[in-house]
Amino acid sequence: MGARKTNTTIGRRDRIGMEYFDELTLLFESDDADLFKPKPRRHVASADDHLIESFGKITLFVRSFGRMPLAHAEALDEAILGTQLNAIRADKKKSETLEIYDELGLLELEKAPETLDDLFSNDTGLFGDEKGIFDVAKLPQIKRVVENSGEYARRELVENFEKTFKHLFVNQQNLLADGTRKLTPFYSIDQLLPGNFYVYDGLMCFVPEFGKVERKAGGYSQQRILVIYENGTQSNMYKRSLAQRLYEGGAVVVDADYDGSLDEDETVGRIYVLGSLSEDEKVKMVKNLYKIGVTTGSVVNRIKNAMTDPTYLMAPVHILEEYRLTGEYNPQKVEALIHKIFGNVKVDLEITDKDGLRYTPSEWYSASLSAIIEAIELISTKEIVDYIYDADQGKMVLKNGND
């Protein structure tokens, strides 16, 4: 009797199981069958994926503009690409990863010339034969260079170049060849002066004049300058744009006895205003975020390791303004004064480095760029003692309330 009960139970379970199996079969064969298929695992982009994507954007830029992106470019997008390219080229592991994608040879580092003789033997137009330098018939088509303001700087042929400028370049080349003049590295925008000759990308250029200073909507200033090139072309570009190109290994043509000083006044420091290129959301959400500081050296050298320095928010930065301090000013006191003026809008941002250590960098302020520029100008005229920064109005105002 017990055995019959057991057999009956087993038989009932078999029938239920078969019925359940039949129902599942019908369900999997129905139009809703896709609901039971496992979803493919989402691909999580690796560090190499991001690296390859970034390098692809850099390659596209070079194909589009025919030149490398500049880390100190006016345009934010170009500055980011230029900084990324510099970081990649400085990292052997990253360069090896991207080697198979480097169709244009962007990762190849040129060996710096050790002597002037090396420079002369490798130049691409500065010391060649005259016919090659000034034959503009075979010049490549000139491409537009996008400026930060949305305007364009286009190279055009110089009218009557043979009569007006050619002899100036020939004279400079002769003076360089006989040692009367020499090349010295370009390291500051203060070296950009009317009447000077410069060299970048193996091409000599001459700056005969400066245009008027333009005030832009963002509060910063720009100045157009006329640039004449030894190949018979000219460009009406921004002063800061030429400086940024010269920062990338450019040189100034100076007298042989030039000792490195800019003028008779001794340079004791530089005030700089930086903008952050960080992709960190907590940084990007801060409106009008600028770092204001003073350095006794080169601003370019000061910020070259910004991507690994918590002081610069572990990200590349963009030089917006730079001012030279002479012996009349004490750099430390000037810096303390600027920080006091904008002390009420100081921003404290907590940054974590690659080792997990936390930092709260100083010298970052949320203030209008036009007010920062005005404050620096007021320091130069010594009128700053009568002004304060009004955060609500976003400008410098007189202490008595009348601006």
C-alpha angles and dihedrals in degrees: 000000000000089000092053091052091051093049091048092052092049091049092051091051091051091053093047090048092051092048090049090048091050091051092050090049092053091046094051090048094049129094089265093060092108089067089071097049114106112250115244114256113261113249111239111210112240128215089260091053091055091045093052091047092051092048089050090057090049091051091049090052092052092048091049100045103024094233143073118275113254120234090214096044122144091233112078095217092052092046090055092049092046092051091048092050092051091050092049094049090049092052114074094196093052091047091052091050091052097040094102091051095049100104094156099045093247093149095056111109116213116227109243114239111255096204139021088252089060090049093050093048093051100041121122102214111338096093103016127116115296095243091057093047099049103032099110095172091090098044115134119247109281116240126211117256113213114228125204092251092061091251126116134238109207127186114233134181115267114239113238091000091160091060102034110037113003095084090053092059093044089052093051091049091052092049090050091048095052094043097248089118132026143189120256126184118266110235107150139042086229087075089066105097135153112265096029130121123223138183129214131155088009092297126114119222135185128213107206098171148001124231130217122299111253123208111217128210092253090062098254127114131237132187128203117221132187113239121191118196127208091239091068099262131115138200133197096213137157117275092231091050092058090046091054091053091048091051086066096075098306126149142209123228106232140163116281092248093052107135099195099263117128096217141329091292113083115239108228100172149332132245112218136189116201134189121208122241092193119143091205108122094220088056096043092051093062108095119225094002113179137163113223119191148136128239130185091212137045116317090215091055091044094059101035093104095042093125091065099033119092088206087071094040092260090282140096117275134208123227106231101167136008128185130183121231118209130202090278090075134060107225095210093050092046091051092048090050094051092048090049092051092054097032093114091061099043112139122216111205121179112222127188118208127213091273093055095253116143125225136180105208119209132213094056115126138180102222137125113272091226090058092050091051091047092050091053091048090050089053090055091052091041090235091117092097089072097051141072132185115256107205093192093056094033094227145088114271135182115266092239090059098254115113 
